[in-house]
Amino acid sequence: MMDAGCNVRTMVHRIDCFWETLGDSRDFKFAGEVGLWIGKNEKVLDKRRETEVVKLLKDQFPTLTMVVSRDDHGRLARVGA
C-alpha cells in the first residue's frame, strides 16, 4: 500500500493528511479538496486544540489513513498508522 498526502498550514496549525493513493490526477484533486476545506474552516480550526483538529478532519474525510496536526508550541496530535 502506498499513501499520498498533502501539507496545509493555517495561522496556528501545520496539518499533514495522508490517504491511499488514487492515482496522480485523483490525488491532486483530493489534496485540493482537503486544502480547500481547511482554508474555508481556518478560523474554526485555529480556535481548536490539536486533538480536536485531527478529529474534525478525520470526521470530514473518513478515507484519510493518517492525519497529523502540530502547532508552533510543540503540541502534536496524530491519528492513523
C-alpha positions as CSV (number, residue, x, y, z in Angstrom):
1,M,0.0,0.0,0.0
2,M,1.3,3.4,-0.9
3,D,0.0,6.7,0.6
4,A,-0.3,10.1,-1.0
5,G,-0.7,13.2,1.1
6,C,-0.7,17.0,1.5
7,N,0.5,19.5,3.9
8,V,-1.6,22.6,4.8
9,R,-0.7,25.5,7.1
10,T,-3.1,27.7,8.9
11,M,-2.1,30.6,11.2
12,V,-1.8,28.2,14.1
13,H,-1.5,24.6,12.8
14,R,0.6,22.7,10.3
15,I,-1.5,19.7,9.1
16,D,-0.4,16.7,7.2
17,C,-3.0,14.4,5.7
18,F,-2.4,11.0,4.0
19,W,-4.7,8.6,2.1
20,E,-4.2,5.5,0.0
21,T,-3.1,6.7,-3.4
22,L,-5.8,7.1,-6.0
23,G,-3.5,7.9,-9.0
24,D,-1.7,11.1,-9.8
25,S,-4.6,13.2,-11.0
26,R,-7.1,12.0,-8.4
27,D,-4.5,12.5,-5.6
28,F,-4.0,16.1,-6.8
29,K,-7.8,16.7,-6.8
30,F,-8.3,15.2,-3.4
31,A,-5.4,17.2,-1.9
32,G,-7.2,20.3,-3.3
33,E,-10.5,19.3,-1.7
34,V,-8.8,18.8,1.7
35,G,-6.8,22.1,1.4
36,L,-10.0,24.0,0.3
37,W,-11.9,22.6,3.3
38,I,-9.2,23.5,5.7
39,G,-8.9,27.0,4.2
40,K,-12.7,27.6,4.5
41,N,-12.7,26.4,8.1
42,E,-9.4,28.0,9.2
43,K,-10.9,30.3,11.8
44,V,-12.7,27.4,13.4
45,L,-9.7,25.1,13.3
46,D,-7.3,27.8,14.7
47,K,-9.5,28.0,17.8
48,R,-9.2,24.3,18.5
49,R,-6.5,22.2,20.1
50,E,-4.5,19.7,18.0
51,T,-6.6,16.7,19.0
52,E,-9.8,18.4,18.0
53,V,-8.3,19.4,14.6
54,V,-7.4,15.8,13.9
55,K,-10.8,14.6,14.9
56,L,-12.6,17.2,12.7
57,L,-10.5,16.3,9.7
58,K,-11.0,12.5,10.2
59,D,-14.7,13.0,10.5
60,Q,-14.9,15.2,7.4
61,F,-12.7,12.9,5.3
62,P,-13.1,9.3,6.5
63,T,-10.8,8.0,3.8
64,L,-7.7,9.6,5.3
65,T,-5.4,7.0,6.6
66,M,-3.4,9.4,8.8
67,V,-3.8,13.0,10.0
68,V,-1.1,14.9,11.9
69,S,-1.5,18.3,13.4
70,R,1.2,20.3,15.2
71,D,1.5,23.9,16.4
72,D,4.4,26.3,17.0
73,H,4.4,25.5,20.7
74,G,5.3,21.8,20.1
75,R,1.9,20.3,20.7
76,L,1.2,17.4,18.3
77,A,-1.7,15.0,17.6
78,R,-1.9,12.2,15.2
79,V,-4.5,9.6,14.2
80,G,-3.8,6.7,11.9
81,A,-0.9,4.4,11.1
